[in-house]
Amino acid sequence: MRRLAGMVRGIFSRTKQARGVNPRPTNVPSARAPNVDSELDAAISALRATPGSLIPEADMLAAKELALDSLGELLDEGKSPRELYRLGDNFFHGDGVQSDRQRALHLWKTAAQPSTNHDAEPDAMYSYAMAVKSGVIDHSENDGGKSAALAFLKQASTELKHAPSMSALGHSFESGDITPASAKEAMHWYGQSARHGGGVAAVYAMGMLQMTGGAGLEANASKAIKLLELAVTAAAKTQSEYTAGTGDKAAAQTSAQALFNAKMALNQLYCADGPNQDWSKGFQVCKDAVDTLRAPHALWVLGNHYYWGKGVDESLEDAARLYEEVCPTLICAVLSPF
């Protein structure tokens, strides 16, 4: 097996030299992620054709595993932080290579470390932190995944003005997953994200946090309504731009969900007791939400508006139609949150 490992590593070195694959200066960005599949196929083909190797077919799977290990080591050398981030993304999602999340985390952590030759890669910082936040790696691991994730988010947010990291830092302060909870700090970082391109999702997060309040932040319905109305306006604009062919698909998909959620949150605020109560507005935003997405909860709430005549003329027929769409037996139509 040692001989096999040596042959794999030697073949990788020869095939890279023959193909002109030389280490890239670390300060030169890559136009695209390395084609890991083609490198691997070339090495395996060379291994099969090696004179005198006499490697049985049954051992080729083991050779492929060794090749993957060697490939990862060789591709790491001389790569820019952006290349390392993209390679890590390939390994994390199994895109063109066998999925290996530990290797992905190693690559992201390497790309996130600044040096004399290059700056840190903010997307790598963000990806590593999100892997920790989502539980992909244990918070208590020896290398301090939890503290490293928080440090990366803070650095990417404060020094590199990376909007996704700002939103993630805001969520961390809101949820308390990798840092003590502080709604005040969460609101600050959501706001910073909104100012640096975080888009509709950041504004929506601010509105929801202002609606519920939390540690160091008092709930304020009036402020929440203003923020959520702003999120609705921004989301509608993003949707219109995409429909017109000038917007980004990913941004449109994100804004569509934020648009629906913001409208349903506004419905709750408009229908609550207090100085902001406005049943007509509550009905209208709920109806708009249903037009956006016919989700069961939204259909149920809109049915209740018709059933009780809140913000709209009472209509048992319209209420029954909406209730039936949620629950065809109509058994669930006997109760109402109003």
N, C-alpha and C positions, 0 to 999 in steps of 0.2 A: 504493500500500500504506500510506503514512503516513496518507492520508485515511481509509482503512479502519480503521486502528488508532485514530485519533482518534474516529471514529464509535462504535466498540465501547466505548471508555472513557467517552465521553459518554453513551451509552445506559445503561451500567451505573449511572452516577451518577443519571440521571433515574429509572430503574426502582426503584432503592433508595429514592430520596426519595418516589416515588409510593406505594411499598408501606410507607412508614414505617420503613425499615430504617436506624436511626441508630446511630452508634457507641455501644457499651455501655461504661459506666464499667469500668475494668479490675479493680476490686475486687468486681464483682457476678458471681457464678457463673452459668453457663448451665445450663439444665435439660436441654438436649440439643445435640448437634452441629448446626451449621448445615446446612440442606438445600441442598447445593451444586447438586444437579441442578435444582431448581426455579428457583434464581437464574439458572443458565445457560440454561435453556429460555426463561425470561422475556426475557432479554437477546437471545437469538437471534431470538425471535418479534418483538421490537421492531425488531430490525435488518432483518428481512425486510419489515416494514410501514413502514419509514421512507420518507416521500414523497421522490421524486426521487433516491433513492440509486442505483437502477438497477444493483444489484450482481448480476452473473451468478451463476447457480446453481453454476457450477464454482468460484467464489471463496468459497462459503459454508464449505467445509472450512477454508480459511485463516482465515476470520472466526471460526470456532469455536475454532481454536487461540489466536487473539488474545484471544478472550473468556475462555478458560481462564486465560491469563496475567493478564488484567485482574481477573478474578474473584478469583484468589488474592491479588493485591495489595490489593483493596478489602476482602475478608473478613478480612485480617490486621489491618486498622486497628481499633483500639478493642476488640479482643477480649480476654477474660480469658485467663490462662495455660491454664485448663482447656479453653476453647474452641479455643485454638490447638493444644493437644495433640490434641483430638478431630479437628480439621480435618487435622492432620498424619497421624493414623491413617487417615483417609479416603484421602488421597493415597497413603500408603504401600501400602495394600492395594487401591487402585482401587475403593473402595466409593462408588459414586455419581458418581465422577469418573474421568478418565483417570489411570492410575497414574503418579505422578511422585515417585520416592523422594528425589530431591535437594530438591524442595520440602518433602517431609515432614520431612527432616532439618533443613532451615532453620527450619520451624515449631517442631519440637521443641526445637531449640537456643534459639530465641527464648523459648519458654515456660519453659525451664529457667533463664533469667536473672532473678534477683530485681531489683526496682526499689523506688522509694519508695512506689509505689502497690499493689504486690502481692508476695506471696511466690513463690518458684520452684515450679514444678509437678513433683512427684517422678516421676509417671508419664512425663512428657516426658524427664526425665533418664534414667530407666531405659530407655525406648524408644530414645533416641539411643545410649546405651552398648551396648545389645544389637545394634543395627545395626552398630556398629563391631566388636563381638566376633564377629559372624556373618560378617563380611567383606563386608557390603553396601557399605560405603565403605572406601576404601584407608586403611590405618593411616598411611601416609606422606603423606597429603594436606596441602596447605599450611596449612589452618586447625588442624592439630594434632588430628585426630580421635581418635587414641589417647590423648593426654594429656587432652583434653576429656572423653572417656568415663570415664576413671579419676577425674577431678575430680568429675564429676557423680555417679558411684556413691558416692564418699566423702562428698560433701555430703548426698546423699539418705539415706545410711545413718547418718551421725553426727548431723546436725542435724534431719532430718525423720523419722527412725526408720522408713524405708520398707522393709518386709520383703523384697519382691522384689529391691530394690537390694542389700540385705545378702547375699542368696543369690548374686546375680550377682557381687558383690565377692568373696565366698568362692570362687566358681568361678574368678575371675580369678587369685586368689592360688594356687589349686590347679593351674591349667593354665599360668599364666605367659603368657597371651595378650596382656594389655595392661599387665602389671606383673611384676616379677621374682617367680618362684614362691616361695611360703612356705606349707608345709602347716600350720604353727602359726597363721599369720594366717588361712588359709582356715578352719580349725577354729573360730577365734574368731568369724568373721563368719557362718558357718553357725549357730553357737550363738546369736548375736544375732538372726538371722532366726527361729529356732525360738521364741525368747522373745517376739518381736513379731508373731506371727501367720503365720510362714513355713510352718507346717504340717508334714505328713508328709515332704514332699520335703526339707526342711532337716534333719530328724532322720536321714533315710536317708543324706543326703550326709555327715553327721558320722560315721555308722557305717562307711560305705565308706572314708572317709579314715582313720579309726582302724584299719581292717582292713589297709590297704596302707601307711600311713605316708608320709613324704615329707620334704622339706626342713624341718628343725627339729621334726619330730614322729616319734617312734618308733612303729612298728606295735605294737598291743596287741590280741590276739584277744579277751581277756576283756572289755575295754571295748567293743570293736566289737560283740560279742554282745549286751551290755546295750542299746546304742543301737539296734541293728537289731531287737531284740525290742520295744523301745519304739515303733519305727516301725511294726512289724506291728500292735501293739495300737491305736495311734492311727489307722492306716489302716482297720482293721476297724471301728472306731467310726464313722469318717466314712462308710464304706459302709453301715453299719446305719442311720445317720441319714438318708441319702439314700433308702434303701429304704423307710423309715418315712414319707417325705414331708416331713421337716423339714430335710434337708440341701441343700447346694448342688451342682448338677450338675457344674460345672467342678471343684470340689474333689473330688468323688467320682471323676471320670475320672482326675485326677492321682494320687489315693491308690490307685486300682486298680493302676496300673503300679508305683507305689512298693511296694505290698503284695507283688506278685509278685517284684520284684527283691530286696526285703529277704529274702524266704523263700529264694530261691535262694542269696543270699549266706550266710545262716545255714546252709544245707545244706553249703556249702563249708567253713565254719568248724567245724561239728560233725563233719565227716568227715576233717578234717586230723589228722595226728599231733600229739599234745600233750595237755596236761592237760584241754583242753575237748572232747576227742573223745567223741562220744556218737552211735553209729550209729542208735539208735532215734529220737532227736530229728532226726537228719539225714534219715532216711527220712520221718518225719512231716511236716516242713516242706516237703520236696520234693513229697510227695503233695498237701499243701494247695496248693502253688503250681500244680501241674498242674490241680487242681480250679478254680483261679482262671483260668488261661490255659493251654491245651494247646499251649504253644510247643515246637518240636522239641527244643531243648536240654534242657528240663525233662523231656520224655518219655524222652529218651535216658538221662538220669541216673537217673530212676526205674526204668527198665528194668534198669539195672546193679545197683540195689539188689536187685531180685528175682533177677537172674541169679546174683549172688554171695552172696545171702542175707545182706546187710549191713543190719542193723536190722529185718529182716523174714524170715520163713521163705523159703527158696529156692523159687522157682517159675519154671521155664523157660517154662511156658505163659504166665504173666503178662508175663515178660520179652519173649517173642516177640511178644505182642500189642502191647506198647508200641513195640518196635523196628520192627514192621511199619507202625505208624502214622507213624513218622518216615521209614522207607525201605522201601517195599513189597517190594523184591527180597530183603530180609534180608541183603544182602551186607554192610551196615554193622554187622551184629550180632555180628561175630566179635571185635571189639576192645572194651576197657573201660578207663576212666580209673582204676579201682580197682587 
